[in-house]
Amino acid sequence: MPNTKTDENRLIRRQEAEKMVKENILPFWRNMADNENGGFFGEADFFGKINKNADKGCILNSRILWTFSAACRLFKDGVYKEYADRAKDFLCSAFLDKEYGGLYWLVDHKGGCVSARKQFYNIAFGIYALSEHYLASQDHSSLDLALSLFDVTEKYGLDPSYGGYIEARIRNWQDIDDYRLSGKDLNSPKSMNTNLHVLEAYTALSAASGDTRVRNALEKLLRLTLEKIVNRGHNFELFFDMEWNSLSSEISYGHDIEGSWLMYEAALAVGGDDLVSEVKKAALNTAEVTFNAAIDDKNGGLFGGCGKEKKIIPKKEWWPQAEAVVGFYNAFELSGEIKYLNASEKIWEYIKNHFTDYKNGEWHNELSLDNTPDAKMPKAGFWKCPYHNARCCFEIIKRNQTVD
């Protein structure tokens, strides 16, 4: 039995996280399985009503693959492996470009290619998911495919002059005019978002493969992140030209707190006391800035970021809340400072009270300032996925396994 109040609370959080992911998140996504055309349906509305004719994005499919693979590995449950295998099979049959390599961006509901653009953010999630699938299943074809996606990323995405990875190319790897991930983004050749998720992917692939090439690429990208992406104010710059000059002044607190713990995971994967110590300091600095600037003391939760002129964006999205739970908990583990544990627990409570849809399953996409869910936003879609919130639960469980 726990002998301190803190241990008791951590045990409760672990139990709540397991209940959340097993009873709320994973059942919703199991229900999204498309038994007619393969893979998973591409969209469900606010109430969970499935649009069976919606296009299917590779990012969503890869995040589903990662989620069920991670669930299988953590819980040792073959049911989750069935859904992971389904996502892996659809990735190979519908999204894998067998002529030029890499992954397509978008297919229709039957699996026919709609957009063959090669977005390295998208390919990174393929690497991340396939690495986790290998670790869960020991399916060597998943590891082989992840390494082939690493090869094309290094060949066509890596900037040999200034380091880091560009955003995109056309199908046959020639230059592209429009680099953007979405309409919200600047048309810039490099971004924090793509490079952060390549970092995440290479961390997973390094663990899965033990490949020296992957570890070396990961170390270079981690050092570049410290030098070029994390600024003097300990925020992550968002958009860049080829020479890593920043092109925007906005702040994404969700990415900052997510990046703080992903950087540290990458440092552990690379190894070396000096590098781990440097990244630990950077991670704690970023967590501290986010702690001071982004927590909504009045209405709860984490503000997503600041727009122009440093004006807070008041709406709350599901994914920064999930990353804040993990990021602040990571900061607590690294520093021992109880304020970070308290912040993690308060945001977890906020998620339970306002984001969790206990009737229809999953989490709401966005909340207004008064914590009302936005009924126009989908429960599942191109960007709305199970990866952030399921991973939040998995991290709570794993980081509290020794508490009983």
For each residue, the residues with C-beta under 8 A, 3 or more apart:
1: 404
2: 7 8 10 11 403 404
3: 7
4: 7 8
5: 8 9
6: 9 10 338 341
7: 2 3 4 10 11 403
8: 2 4 5 11 12
9: 5 6 12 13 345
10: 2 6 7 13 14 400 403
11: 2 7 8 14 15 400 403 404
12: 8 9 15 16
13: 9 10 16 17 345 348 396 400
14: 10 11 17 18 396 397 400 401 403
15: 11 12 18 19
16: 12 13 19 20 348 352 396
17: 13 14 20 21 392 393 394 396 397
18: 14 15 21 22 393 397
19: 15 16 22 23 24
20: 16 17 23 24 25 352 356 393
21: 17 18 24 25 26 71 389 390 393 394 397
22: 18 19 25 26 27 75
23: 19 20 27
24: 19 20 21 27 28 356 357 358 361 362 363
25: 20 21 22 28 29 361 362 363 386 389 390 393
26: 21 22 29 30 67 68 71 80 386 390
27: 22 23 24 30 31 361
28: 24 25 31 32 48 360 361 362 379 380 386
29: 25 26 32 40 64 67 68 83 362 380 386
30: 26 27 33 83
31: 27 28 48 50 361
32: 28 29 40 41 44 50 64 380
33: 30 39 40 41 83 86
34: 37 38 39 40 41 52 109
35:
36:
37: 34 109 110 111
38: 34 86 89 90 93 94 111
39: 33 34 56 61 86 87 89 90 91 94 111
40: 29 32 33 34 56 60 61 64 86 87 90
41: 32 33 34 44 50 51 52 54 56 109 380
42: 51 54 55 56 57 60 109 380 381 382
43: 50 51 54 378 380 381 382
44: 32 41 48 49 50 51 378 379 380 381
45: 48 49 51 378 379
46: 364 365 373 374 375 376 377 378 379
47: 360 379
48: 28 31 44 45 357 360 361 362 379 380
49: 44 45
50: 31 32 41 43 44
51: 41 42 43 44 45 54
52: 34 41 109
53: 109
54: 41 42 43 51 109 381
55: 42 106 107 108 109 114 382
56: 39 40 41 42 60 61 90 94 106 107 108 109 111
57: 42 60 61 105 106 382
58: 61 62 91 95 103 104 105 106 107 122 125 126
59: 62 63 121 122 125 382 383 385
60: 40 42 56 57 63 64 380 381 382 383 385
61: 39 40 56 57 58 64 65 87 90 91 94 95
62: 58 59 65 66 87 91 103 122 125 126 128 129
63: 59 60 66 67 125 129 385 386 387
64: 29 32 40 60 61 67 68 83 87 385 386 387
65: 61 62 68 69 84 87 88 91 129 130 132 133
66: 62 63 69 70 125 128 129 132 133 387
67: 26 29 63 64 70 71 385 386 387 390 391
68: 26 29 64 65 71 72 80 81 83 84 87
69: 65 66 72 73 80 81 84 129 132 133 135 136 137
70: 66 67 73 74 132 136 390 391 394
71: 21 26 67 68 74 75 77 80 84 390 394
72: 68 69 75 76 77 78 80 81 84 136 137
73: 69 70 76 132 135 136
74: 70 71 394 397 398
75: 22 71 72 80
76: 72 73
77: 71 72 80 81
78: 72 81 82
79: 82 83
80: 26 68 69 71 72 75 77 83 84
81: 68 69 72 77 78 84 85 136 137
82: 78 79 85 86
83: 29 30 33 64 68 79 80 86 87
84: 65 68 69 71 72 80 81 87 88 133 136 137
85: 81 82 88 89 137
86: 33 38 39 40 82 83 89 90
87: 39 40 61 62 64 65 68 83 84 90 91 129
88: 65 84 85 91 92 129 130 133 139 142
89: 38 39 85 86 92 93
90: 38 39 40 56 61 86 87 93 94 95 111
91: 39 58 61 62 65 87 88 94 95 96 103 126 129 130
92: 88 89 95 96 145
93: 38 89 90 96 111
94: 38 39 56 61 90 91 104 107 111 112 113
95: 58 61 90 91 92 103 104 107 126
96: 91 92 93 103 104 145
97: 100 101 102 103 104 116 118 171
98:
99:
100: 97 171 172 173
101: 97 148 149 151 152
102: 97 118 123 149 152 156 173
103: 58 62 91 95 96 97 118 122 123 126 149
104: 58 94 95 96 97 107 113 115 116 117
105: 57 58 114 115 116 117 118 119 122
106: 55 56 57 58 113 114 115 382
107: 55 56 58 94 95 104 110 111 112 113 114
108: 55 56 111 112 114
109: 34 37 41 42 52 53 54 55 56
110: 37 107
111: 37 38 39 56 90 93 94 107 108
112: 94 107 108
113: 94 104 106 107 116
114: 55 105 106 107 108
115: 104 105 106
116: 97 104 105 113 170 171
117: 104 105 168 169 170 171 176
118: 97 102 103 105 122 123 152 156 168 169 170 171 173
119: 105 122 123 167 168 181 194
120: 123 124 153 157 165 166 167 168 194 198
121: 59 124 125 167 181 193 194 197 198
122: 58 59 62 103 105 118 119 125 126
123: 102 103 118 119 120 126 127 149 152 153 157
124: 120 121 127 128 153 194 197 198 200 201
125: 58 59 62 63 66 121 122 128 129 197 201
126: 58 62 91 95 103 122 123 129 130 145 146 149
127: 123 124 130 131 146 149 150 153 201 202 204 205
128: 62 66 124 125 131 132 197 200 201 204 205
129: 62 63 65 66 69 87 88 91 125 126 132 133
130: 65 88 91 126 127 133 134 142 143 145 146 149
131: 127 128 134 135 142 143 146 201 204 205 207 208 209
132: 65 66 69 70 73 128 129 135 136 204 208
133: 65 66 69 84 88 129 130 136 137 139 142
134: 130 131 137 138 139 140 142 143 146 208
135: 69 73 131 132 207 208
136: 69 70 72 73 81 84 132 133
137: 69 72 81 84 85 133 134 142
138: 134
139: 88 133 134 142 143
140: 134 143 144
141: 144 145
142: 88 130 131 133 134 137 139 145 146
143: 130 131 134 139 140 146 147 208 209
144: 140 141 147 148
145: 92 96 126 130 141 142 148 149
146: 126 127 130 131 134 142 143 149 150 205 208 209
147: 143 144 150 151 205 209 211 214
148: 101 144 145 151 152
149: 101 102 103 123 126 127 130 145 146 152 153
150: 127 146 147 153 154 202 205 211 213 214 217
151: 101 147 148 154 155
152: 101 102 118 123 148 149 155 156 157 173
153: 120 123 124 127 149 150 156 157 158 165 198
154: 150 151 157 158 213 217
155: 151 152 158 173
156: 102 118 152 153 169 173
157: 120 123 152 153 154 165 166 169 198
158: 153 154 155 163 164 165 217
159: 162 163 164 165 166 190 242
160:
161: 242
162: 159 242 243 244
163: 158 159 220 221 224 228 244
164: 158 159 190 195 221 224 228 244
165: 120 153 157 158 159 190 194 195 198 221
166: 120 157 159 169 179 189 190 194 242
167: 119 120 121 179 180 181 188 189 190 191 194
168: 117 118 119 120 176 178 179
169: 117 118 156 157 166 173 174 175 176
170: 116 117 118 173 174 175 176
171: 97 100 116 117 118
172: 100
173: 100 102 118 152 155 156 169 170
174: 169 170
175: 169 170
176: 117 168 169 170 179
177:
178: 168 187
179: 166 167 168 176 187 188 189
180: 167 183 185 186 187
181: 119 121 167 185 191 193 194
182: 185 383
183: 180
184:
185: 180 181 182 188 191 193 239
186: 180 191 238 239 247 248
187: 178 179 180
188: 167 179 185 191 239 240 241 247
189: 166 167 179 240 241 242
190: 159 164 165 166 167 194 195 239 240 241 242 244
191: 167 181 185 186 188 194 195 238 239 240
192: 195 196 229 236 237 238 239 240 252 255 259
193: 121 181 185 196 197 238 255
194: 119 120 121 124 165 166 167 181 190 191 197 198
195: 164 165 190 191 192 198 199 221 224 225 229
196: 192 193 199 200 225 229 236 255 258 259 262
197: 121 124 125 128 193 194 200 201
198: 120 121 124 153 157 165 194 195 201 202 221
199: 195 196 202 203 218 221 222 225 262 263 266
200: 124 128 196 197 203 204 262 265 266
201: 124 125 127 128 131 197 198 204 205
202: 127 150 198 199 205 206 214 217 218 221 266
203: 199 200 206 207 218 262 265 266 269
204: 127 128 131 132 200 201 207 208
205: 127 128 131 146 147 150 201 202 208 209 211 214
206: 202 203 209 210 211 214 215 218 269 270
207: 131 135 203 204 210 269
208: 131 132 134 135 143 146 204 205
209: 131 143 146 147 205 206 214
210: 206 207
211: 147 150 205 206 214 215
212: 215 216
213: 150 154 216 217
214: 147 150 202 205 206 209 211 217 218
215: 206 211 212 218 219 269 270
216: 212 213 219 220
217: 150 154 158 202 213 214 220 221
218: 199 202 203 206 214 215 221 222 266 269 270
219: 215 216 222 223 270 275
220: 163 216 217 223 224
221: 163 164 165 195 198 199 202 217 218 224 225 266
222: 199 218 219 225 226 263 266 267 270 275 279
223: 219 220 226 227 275
224: 163 164 195 220 221 227 228 229
225: 195 196 199 221 222 228 229 230 259 263
226: 222 223 229 230 263 278 279 282
227: 223 224
228: 163 164 224 225 237 240 244
229: 192 195 196 224 225 226 236 237
230: 225 226 234 235 236 237 259 282 286
231: 234 235 236 237 246
232:
233: 289
234: 230 231 256 282 285 286 288 289
235: 230 231 251 256 286 289
236: 192 196 229 230 231 252 255 256 259 286
237: 192 228 229 230 231 240 246 248
238: 186 191 192 193 246 248 250 251 252 255
239: 185 186 188 190 191 192 246 247 248
240: 188 189 190 191 192 228 237 243 244 245 246 247
241: 188 189 190 244 245 247
242: 159 161 162 166 189 190
243: 162 240
244: 162 163 164 190 228 240 241
245: 240 241
246: 231 237 238 239 240 249
247: 186 188 239 240 241
248: 186 237 238 239
249: 246 308 310
250: 238 305 306 307 308
251: 235 238 256 305 306 310
252: 192 236 238 255 256 304 305
253: 256 257 290 293 294 302 303 304 305 306 320
254: 257 258 302 304 305 317 319 320 323 324
255: 192 193 196 236 238 252 258 259 305
256: 234 235 236 251 252 253 259 260 286 289 290 294
257: 253 254 260 261 286 287 290 294 302 320 323 324 327 328
258: 196 254 255 261 262 320 323 326 327
259: 192 196 225 230 236 255 256 262 263 286
260: 256 257 263 264 282 283 284 286 287 290 327 330 331
261: 257 258 264 265 283 323 326 327 330 331
262: 196 199 200 203 258 259 265 266
263: 199 222 225 226 259 260 266 267 279 282 283
264: 260 261 267 268 276 279 280 283 330 334
265: 200 203 261 262 268 269
266: 199 200 202 203 218 221 222 262 263 269 270 279
267: 222 263 264 270 275 276 278 279 280
268: 264 265 271 276
269: 203 206 207 215 218 265 266
270: 206 215 218 219 222 266 267 275
271: 268 275 276
272: 275 276
273: 276 277
274: 277 278
275: 219 222 223 267 270 271 272 278 279
276: 264 267 268 271 272 273 279 280
277: 273 274 280 281
278: 226 267 274 275 281 282
279: 222 226 263 264 266 267 275 276 282 283
280: 264 267 276 277 283 284 334
281: 277 278 284 285
282: 226 230 234 260 263 278 279 285 286
283: 260 261 263 264 279 280 286 287 330 331 334
284: 260 280 281 287 288 331 334 335
285: 234 281 282 288 289
286: 230 234 235 236 256 257 259 260 282 283 289 290
287: 257 260 283 284 290 291 327 328 330 331 340
288: 234 284 285 291 292 331
289: 233 234 235 256 285 286 292 293
290: 253 256 257 260 286 287 293 294 295 302 324 327
291: 287 288 294 295 328 331 339 340 343
292: 288 289
293: 253 289 290
294: 253 256 257 290 291 302 303 305 324
295: 290 291 301 302 303 343 346 347
296: 299 300 301 302 303 316
297:
298:
299: 296 369 370 371
300: 296 346 347 349 350 353 354 371
301: 295 296 316 321 324 347 350 351 354 367 371
302: 253 254 257 290 294 295 296 316 320 321 324 347
303: 253 294 295 296 306 312 313 314 316 320
304: 252 253 254 313 315 316 317 320
305: 250 251 252 253 254 255 294 312 313
306: 250 251 253 303 310 311 312 313
307: 250 310 311 313
308: 249 250 311
309:
310: 249 251 306 307
311: 306 307 308
312: 303 305 306
313: 303 304 305 306 307
314: 303 368 369
315: 304 366 367 368 369 374
316: 296 301 302 303 304 320 321 355 366 367 371
317: 254 304 320 321 365 366
318: 321 322 355 363 364 365 366 384 388 389
319: 254 322 323 388 389
320: 253 254 257 258 302 303 304 316 317 323 324
321: 301 302 316 317 318 324 325 347 350 351 355
322: 318 319 325 326 351 388 389 391 392
323: 254 257 258 261 319 320 326 327 388 392
324: 254 257 290 294 301 302 320 321 327 328 343 344 347
325: 321 322 328 329 344 347 348 351 392 395 396
326: 258 261 322 323 329 330 344 391 392 395 396
327: 257 258 260 261 287 290 323 324 330 331
328: 257 287 291 324 325 331 332 340 341 343 344 347
329: 325 326 332 333 340 341 344 395 396 399
330: 260 261 264 283 287 326 327 333 334
331: 260 261 283 284 287 288 291 327 328 334 335 337 340
332: 328 329 335 336 337 338 340 341 344
333: 329 330 399
334: 264 280 283 284 330 331
335: 284 331 332 340
336: 332
337: 331 332 340 341
338: 6 332 341 342
339: 291 342 343
340: 287 291 328 329 331 332 335 337 343 344
341: 6 328 329 332 337 338 344 345
342: 338 339 345 346
343: 291 295 324 328 339 340 346 347
344: 324 325 326 328 329 332 340 341 347 348
345: 9 13 341 342 348 349
346: 295 300 342 343 349 350
347: 295 300 301 302 321 324 325 328 343 344 350 351
348: 13 16 325 344 345 351 352 396
349: 300 345 346 352 353
350: 300 301 321 346 347 353 354 355
351: 301 321 322 325 347 348 354 355 356 363 389
352: 16 20 348 349 355 356
353: 300 349 350 356
354: 300 301 350 351 364 367 371 373
355: 316 318 321 350 351 352 363 364 367 373
356: 20 24 351 352 353 363 364
357: 24 48 360 361 362 363 364 373 379
358: 24
359:
360: 28 47 48 357 379
361: 24 25 27 28 31 48 357 379
362: 24 25 28 29 48 357 379 380 386 389
363: 24 25 318 351 355 356 357 389
364: 46 318 354 355 356 357 367 373 374 377 379
365: 46 317 318 373 374 377 378 379 384
366: 315 316 317 318 373 374 377
367: 301 315 316 354 355 364 371 372 373 374
368: 314 315 371 372 374
369: 299 314 315
370: 299
371: 299 300 301 316 354 367 368
372: 367 368
373: 46 354 355 357 364 365 366 367 377
374: 46 315 364 365 366 367 368 377
375: 46
376: 46
377: 46 364 365 366 373 374 384
378: 43 44 45 46 365 381 384
379: 28 44 45 46 47 48 357 360 361 362 364 365 384
380: 28 29 32 41 42 43 44 48 60 362 384 385
381: 42 43 44 54 60 378 384
382: 42 43 55 57 59 60 106
383: 59 60 182
384: 318 365 377 378 379 380 381
385: 59 60 63 64 67 380 388
386: 25 26 28 29 63 64 67 362 389 390
387: 63 64 66 67 390 391
388: 318 319 322 323 385 391 392
389: 21 25 318 319 322 351 362 363 386 392 393
390: 21 25 26 67 70 71 386 387 393 394
391: 67 70 322 326 387 388 394 395
392: 17 322 323 325 326 388 389 395 396
393: 17 18 20 21 25 389 390 396 397
394: 17 21 70 71 74 390 391 397 398
395: 325 326 329 391 392 398 399
396: 13 14 16 17 325 326 329 348 392 393 399 400
397: 14 17 18 21 74 393 394 400 401
398: 74 394 395 401
399: 329 333 395 396
400: 10 11 13 14 396 397 403
401: 14 397 398
402:
403: 2 7 10 11 14 400
404: 1 2 11
